[in-house]
Amino acid sequence: MENSCFLRVSGLECVRGDRLLFCNLHFELTAGELLHIEGANGCGKTSLLRILCGLGLPEEGEILWNDQPIHKIRHEYFQELAYLGHHPGIKGELTPLENLNLVTRLYRTREDADIEGILAAAGLDAHLEVPARALSAGQRQRIALSRLLLQQATLWILDEPFTSLDIHGISWVQALLDTHLKEGGLVVLTSHQQLQTQCPVRTLKLG
């Protein structure tokens, strides 16, 4: 990962319907930093993440990746981005192995990635050949999160990554975040979970 990577948001404004969710939003995130977005339900947390991912457009403002507007470097930016939304984004008819193999065909992935090893670390080694639809919500969330270890992405944008996880799953995700940040990655996330990380954490409260 490049230590010079940074994300800058300037003057961002979001309107949904006739409602202003947020305006004049500014922040900058550099390598090794995590931004924790807080706020009540409906304040615009998910909308902000979708805008950061290029899945939605702001009314006003600009998002820069390494001083370049993301709409001008979409291909390069998306290569550096891993997004986990509210829904796990996995295919229920596929097994955990098949779901991660599909990721390797769709995204830039780590050349040395061991898919079975990644799933074992996620606690799914006994379920490698079980269709995802037959697994629990927490297990499906672990499959989705395992994609983070497979993708070669610098910027992680995560919407409630601890959803449906037990205490062991939460500890596993905390460790994933720590490792990614120590390697120079960047993280933007929403969560009601108290974060425990040894790396710099910044907080942005909406609403």
N, C-alpha and C positions, 0 to 999 in steps of 0.2 A: 504494500500500500504506500502511496505517496504521502509523506509527512506534510506536504504543502496543501493538501486538499482542504477546502473549506466551503461552507454553504452560507450565503448571505441573503437575507430577506429584507426588503426595503419598501415601506409604505403600503403594505398589503391590506387590501380591503375585500371582504366577502359579504355578499348579499344573497339570501335564499328567499325566493318569493318577494315579499315586501318587507322582509326583516333584515336589518343589519346585524350580522353576527360578530364581526370585528372590523376595526379600521386602524389605519396608521400603525400597522404592526411592523416592528423592526427587530431583527436579531441576527447574530452571526455565530456560527458554530465551526470550530476548527478541529483538526485531527486529535483524536483521543478524548473528545468531549461528548457528553450526553445531554440532550435537552428533554426535560420532562414537562410535558404539557398537561396542565391541570385545569379543572373547571367543571361546573355542573353539567348534567345531561342537556344537550341541545344548545350548548354555547358555541359550538363550531369546531370542536377538536378534530372530529373525523373529516370535516370539510377542509380544515387546514392541511391535514395530512394528504388528502387527495389532491389538493392544489400543489403541494410540494412534490408529489409524484407525477405531476403533469396530467392527472386524470380529471382535473377541474380547472376552470379559469377564474382568476380573481377579477373583481370589478376594477381595482386599481392596484398598482404596485408591481414589483419586479422580484424575481428569484434568480440569483446568480450562483453558478457553480464554478469556482476558481476564476471569478471575475467575468464569466461569460453567461449571458442570459440563457436559461435552460431551453427556451423555445428555439434558439439558434444552434444548439448543440444536442438536440434530442437523442440522437443515437449514442453519442459518447456518454451523456448523462445517464441514460437508461442502463448502459452497461455497468455503471458504477452503483446502481440502485437496487436494493432488495426491499420489497414492500410486502408486509403482512397485514391484511385488513381484518375487519370484524369476522368475516367468514374464512375458514382455513384455506379455501382455494385449492382443495385436493379433489381428486375424482374418486367417488365412492366405490365404483366397480373395480378399481385398481388396488392392488396390494401396496403396502408401504414401499417395497422395492420398486414396483412398477411406477409409482408416483414419482419417486426420486429419479428413476431412469428417464422419465419424461422431462424432468427439469433439465437434465443434461442436453436435451435436444432443443430446448427453447431458450436457454440462457447461457451466458459465459460461466463456466464452472471451473473449479480448481482441478488442475491436471492430476494431482496426486490424491484426489478424494476417494475414500473407501466408503462406498454407500452402505454396505453391511455394517461396517464399523461405526458410521454415523448413527445409524438406526439403533445399534446396540447401545451406544452412549445415551440415546434418548429413551432407553428402557423398552425398546420395541423388538428386541432380538427374538422373542418367543412368538412374534406376530408377523414375521416378514412376509408370509404367504397368505395372510388373511385379508380379504377385501376390506377396504377402509370403512365401508358402510356398516360392517359387523363390529367395529371397534367402538370404544367409548368416546365421548366428546373430548376428554382429556388426551386420549391416545391419538385422535385425529389432529388435535392441536400440536402434539409432539411431532407428527409427520410434517406439518406445515413449518414448524420452527426448524426442523432438520434441514430444510432448504437453505437456511442461512449459512450452514456449515458447508453446503455444497456449492453455492453461488460464490463467484469471485467478485464480491461487491464491497465497496468502501463505505457507502452510506446505507444504513438500515433505517427504514421508517416503519414503525410497528404500532398497530392500533390494538391496545389491550392484549399484549402478548401472553399475559399470565392467565387468561380466561380458561376456566375448566381444569386448571392444573392443580395437583395435590402439592403438599409441602416439598416433596422430592423434586417434582417438576419445576416448582418455583426456584428452588436452589440451583437446579440445572440451568435454567434460563439466566439467573443472576451470574453464573459462571461464564456462560456464553457472552454476555454483555461485557464482563470484565476483560475477557480474553480479546474480544474484538477491539475494545477501546485501547488496551495496552499495545495492540499491534498497529495503532494509528487510525483505526476506524472512527466513524461518526455515527451517532444514534439519535434519532428523534422518536419519542414514543409517548403514548398516552397510557396511563395506568392508574388504577385506584390502589395498587399494591405499593407499599413502602419500599423504595429501592435501597438496596444495600450493595454498594460498589465502592471500590477503592479509587476509582477514577473520578475526574471532575464532573459534577452534575450541576446543570443550570436548570432553573425552573421558570416556566412561562405560564401565567395564569390568565385564562380567558374568562370573559363574562364579568 
